[in-house]
Amino acid sequence: MRIIFLLFFISIKGFAQDYIPIDTLDNDQRLITKQQFENRYNGFLNKIEKKYSGRTKRDLLELYDGLKKDFVEEITTGQFVYNTPLNNKINAIYQEIYTKNQKVPKDLNVLLSKNQSLNAYCIPSGTMVVNMGSIYYLENEDQLAAVLCHEIGHYLLSHFLKQTEKNIKESSTKRAKSKINSIRKSRYNRSKKAYEMLKQKLYTKGKENRKYELQADSIGYELYKKTKYDKIEMLNALNLLLKYDTITPEGLEIGIYKKVFNLPKQSFQDKWIEQEDYSKYEYSLYEEKFSKDSLKSHPDVVERIEHLKLFFSDIDSISISNPPSQVFKELQEIIKKEQVPNLYFQKKYGFSIYWALYRMQKGYMENYHKKWLGKNFQKIYEARKAYKANRYLDTVNPREQSKSYQQFLNFMWNLKLEEIKVIADYYSLDNE
């Protein structure tokens, strides 16, 4: 298997500019995953029906049935990937965890999401989702194992169900009903909105939820320390969450716009990058925002680190992380190539353009990312023509966006429809 994997990686590395993104049109695997998920979930709903009664049972069943439908939709629309070296690594880590811990079920269904943020989560019915971004932003597989152990801790302690039950009892308030009804009426991203609402309530309501996090860390570490992985890396993984909550990565420089958009049939125009002066505001940069979407669900990381150091004397300090294995570096390289097409697939065309420009600015696979520029600009052109660009391209928000990202948005909105078409055609035809 090691030889096969290395040959696979050497192949895609040798033809980097012709890299073909992971195929998500595996309909047979989707059908299998859908059936497995529904079977598990129906069993979970049967337990809910037997355990609860009255309004609590009705509301829980309604909520979880809605989440089931939305999750099935994510499977159907290809939000997960299968049978890749990435899946193999995650499954191997999970196997190491459950073989060393009798309390961990060996039949959790572990799925790999195309989402690029650093996150993993467990659904109460027995499905774990790991985002591609977890592999990309973590530093080694030991840290990835630590994240999985933490989420398994939440699952074993039934935190999601306990907090959902409590939320149902609190949902009779006018404000709560209004928010739930708003989500139900949403035409787009209902699954994401519903999950984010539950996640926010699960992790951001003070003492009780801090208790849940500390409990999941404690159980997670008990699982983790029985495995082959380096104990200190659990603290290092937590510290990395804190790091991504505070760092400010580089953004796009003006030069990349002038380089990429000065075309034979359309010269670069300075008016495209004109913008209002927002220097009086403070910002968190786009890549920080992009990579920490889920990190807000893990508050008080410093407290969690101190808790582990206090109660587990065998991990008394954070140290320099172990270097990643060659296999782990190869997986991160795959994900690096997947970032722009993944955003395109998720219809985040503006983010996808921004990310492509950032990679080109670094001189990374420029021809490859030019092709994706063409694809994304074509979608933006179609959206602008149909007066639907707001669905795929943010408007400027100085209080929440970096200067770099504001500059990018100003550039995109300053372009006229016919100018967008010229860019789309040039980069589409140039990369056939």
N, C-alpha and C positions, 0 to 999 in steps of 0.2 A: 504493500500500500504506500509506503514511504517513497519508493522508486517511482510509482505511478504518479503520485502527487508532485514530485519534483519535476518529472517530465511535463506534466500539465502546466506547472508554473513557468518552466523554462520556455515552453511553447508560447504562452501569452506574453511573456516578457520579451522574447525575441521579436515578436510582431506587435509591439506595444501600440503603434499608431493604428493598427488594424484590429485592435482588441474588440471582441464582440461581447456586449454585456450579457450577464446571466439570463438565460431564457426563462421567462415566467409563464410561458404558454403551455405548461405541463398539465393539460386538462385531466388526464387520468389521475395524477397525484392530487390535484385539487379535489376531485370527487372522493378519493379515499380519505383525505384530510377532513373534508366536510362531513362525511359519514361518521368518522371517528369522533369528531367534535360533537356532533348532534347526539350520538349515543351516550357519550359521557354527560353532556349537558342535560339530557332528558332524565338520566338517573339522578343528577343533582336536583332538578326540579321536583322529582318524585319525593326526595327527602324533605324538601321545603314544604311540600304539600302535607306530608305526614307530621312534621314537627310543629307547624304553626297553624293558627286558626284565625277566623274572623278577618278583620280589615288588614292586619299585619300580613297574613298569608296572601290575601288578594293583591296587596300592593307589592309584596316581594315577588310574587309570580309575574305580575305585570312588568315590573322593572327588569327582572332577569330574562323574561321572555323577549323583551325588546333588545337587550344586550346580545342575546343569542342570535337574533335575526341580523343585527348589525355586524356581529363578528363573522357570521356565515357569509355576509355580503363582502367582507374584507377578504375572506378566503376565495370567494368566487371571482372577485376582480383582480386577484393576483398580487395581494399585498405581502405574500410570503413566498420564499424560495425554498427549493427542495434539492436534495441529492447533490450538494456542492461540497467542496472541501471545508467551507465555513460550517455547514451543517454537521459534517463529520467531526470537526473539532468540538463543537458545542455538545454533541451527543457523547463524545468520549469523556468530556469533563463531567457531564451529568452522570455517566456510568460510574466514574470514579467516586462520585459523591454517594450514590445510593448503594454501591457495593460495600462501602465502608461504614454505612449508617443504616441499621435495620429499620429505623422509624421513617426513612425516606422511601416513598413508593417508587418502585422501579418502572412504573408504567405511566408516569407523567408524560403528556404529549408535548414535546419541546419544539416550538416553531421559531423560525428565523424570519424576522420582519425586515422589510426594506427600509424602515425608518432609520435615519442617520443620527439620531440623538443617543446619548449614553443612557440606556435604560433597559430594564427587564421587569417583567411583572407576571404574577400568577393569577389566573382566573379560578374561582373557587371550585369549578367542576373538574379541575385537574389538567389544565393546559397552561404551560409556561411559554411566554413570548420573550425572545431575546432580540433586541434591535441590533442591526449591523453596526451602528455607531458604537456599541459597547466594545466590540472587538477593535474598532479603529482608535478610540480614544484611550482605552486602557493600555497598560504598558506591557503586560505579559499574561499568559493564560492563568497564572495563579490568582491574579486580581479578578479575572473573569470568573473564576471558580468562586471567589469570595462574594461577588455580586449575586451569583446564582444561589449560593447558600443563604444569603440574606433573604432573597425572595421566597425560597423554600421555607424559611422560618415564618414568614407571613402566612404562607399556605398552611403549614402545620398548625399554626395557632388560630386559624380561621378569622384573621383580622378583617378581611374584606367583608365577610358575611356579618360579623359582629357589628362593624361600623355601619353597614348598610341597614341592618335591622334598627339600629339606633336612629339613623337618618329618616327611616320610614316613619318612626314615631314622632319625629320632629317636623315632618313634611306637611303637617296640617296648617302651618302658618301660611298667611296670604302670600308672602314673598316667596316662600319655597314652592308653592303651587305654581306661581307665575313663572318661575325659572324652569320648572319641569315641563310645563305646557309649552314654553318657548322652544325647548329642545325638541319636543314631540312634533312641533309644527315646522321645524327646520327642514329645508329642502336638501341641504348639503351638510356633510360631516356630522350627522346625528350620532354616530358611534363615538367619534372623537369627543364631541361635546358632552355626551352622557358619561363617558369614562372619565373625562377631565373633571366633571362635576363631582363624581364619586371620589376620585383620587384627591381632589382638593379637600373634601370633607374628611377623607380618611387620614390625611397627613398634616393638615394645617389648622387643627382646632385645639391647640394648646396642650395642656398636661397629658390628657388621655392619649393623644396621638404621638406625643414624644415617648410616652410609655410603650406604645406599639412598636415604634422604631427601635427603642432600646431592647425590647423583648426579642424582636426579629434579629437584631445584631447578636444577642446572647445565644439564642438557639442556633443562628447561622454559624457563629464561631465554634460552638460545640460540634456541629457537623463538619466544619471546615478543618478543624485541627486533627480529625481522624483520617484525613486524606493525605496524599503525598505532597500537597502543596505547602510552600513556605508560610509559616504562621504570620510572619511580619507583613506579608502582602495584603492581609485583610485590612490592617491599619493604613497601608499605603494606598489601597483602593479607596478608602474613605477620604484620605487626604487628597486624592485626585479629584473626588467630587467637590471638595472645598476649593481646589485649585481652579477647576473649570467654572466655579461660581464667582471667581474674582479676576481671572486673567483678561487681558485685552489684546487679542491677536491683531496682526496687521490687516489693513483693508486694501482696497483698490487705489492705485495711484493714477493721477490724471493721464500719465503717459500711456497707459494701456488703452485708454479710449482713443487716443490719437493714433496709436499704432494699429488697432484692430478695425477702426471705423473710418479710416481714410482710404476710400475705395476708388477704383478707376472711374466708375460712373457716378461717384458721389463723394466729393471731397469732405473732409472733416470740417465741421463748423463750430466755432467757439461758443456760439449761443446754445449749443446742445448741453453744455455743462454749466450754464449759468444757474445760480441758486441763491436763495436768501441766506443771509448770515445768521446762523444759529449758534454762534460761539458762546452765547450766554447760558446755554443749557449744558447739563452733564449727560453723559451717555454711557451705555454699555454696548460694545460692538456687536455687529451682526453675527459673526461666527460664534461669539460668546453666547448670544441669545439662541442661536441655532443649536448649539451643542448642549445647552443647559435647560432645554425645555422641560425635561423630566427631573432635573436636579432640584427644582423648586419643590418637588414632592418629597424631598428628603431634608427637612430643615434641621438646624442645630447639629451640623456635622461635627463641630468642635466638641459639643457635649457627648456625642456618640463615641468619638475617639477617646475622650477622657474616661468614659464609662468602661470601654473595653480594657483600657490600660489599668484601671482601678480594680476591676473584678477578675482579670485574667493576667496574672503576674508573668506569664510566659511571653507576653507581648507588651513590653513596657515602654517601647519607644518606636517612633517612625524612623525608618532608615532609607538609604538609597535603594530604589527598586532594582530587582534583579533584571538583567537584560532579557529582552524577549528571545525566544528560541527562533531559529531560522524559519520554522514552519509558521510561527505566529507572525513574523515579519512578512512572510509571503501572503498570509491572509489579509493583513492590513493593506498590502499593495493591491490586492484584488478589490477591496472595498474602496480604496482611493480612486480606482477607475470606475467604480459603480456609482459614485456620489452624484455626478451630473445626470446620467441617465435615470437614476432612481428618482430624482426630483422631477425630471421630465415626466416619468411614468405616473407620478403622483399629482401631475398637473400643476406643479409649483414652478411655472415657467420663468417667472421673474427670478426666483432664488436660483434656478438652474443656470440662467444666464450669468448671474453674479458669480456663482461658483466656477463656471467655465472660464470667465475672465480672470478670476483669481489664479486658477491653475495655469492659464496661459501666461499670466504675469510672472509666474515662477518658472516658466519655460518647460512645463510638464505636459508632454503629449499634445503639442499645439495643434497638429492636424486633426487629431481625434476630437479635441474640444471645439475646433472650428466647425466640424460636422454637427455637433450638438447645438452650437450657436445658431446654425441654419434652421434646425428643427424647432428650436424654442422661439426664434424670431418669427417663423411662419405661424406658430400657434398664437403668438401675441398679435400678429397682423390680423389673423382671422377673428380674434377676440375684439380687437379695436374696431374692426369693420362692423362687427355685430353689436357694438356698444356694450361689451361684456368684459372689458379688460380688467375691471376691478376685482373680478373673481381670481385672476391669476397674477396680478401685479399690485403690490401695496401702494398706498398713497403715503406721502411724507408725513411722519409723525415725530417731530423733534424730541419729544420727551422720552421716546422709547427706542429710537434708532440711532445708530452710530453716524458720525459725519460721513464716513465712507459709504454707508448704505443709503443715506439721504442723497449723497451726490449721485449714486447710481440711479435712484428712483427719479431724481430730477432729470437726469439724462434720458431715461426711458420715456417719461411723460413729455419731455420737450420735443421728442421726435414726432414728425408728422406721419400720417398713415402711409403715404407714398415712400417716405424715407425708410420706414420699417420694412416695407416690401423690397426695396432695393437691397437692404442688408440681408434679408431672408433669402432672396434669390441668389445673391453673390455667394453666401456661405453654403447654400444647398447645392448649387451647380458646381462650385469649386471643389466639392468633396464627394462628388458622385464616384 
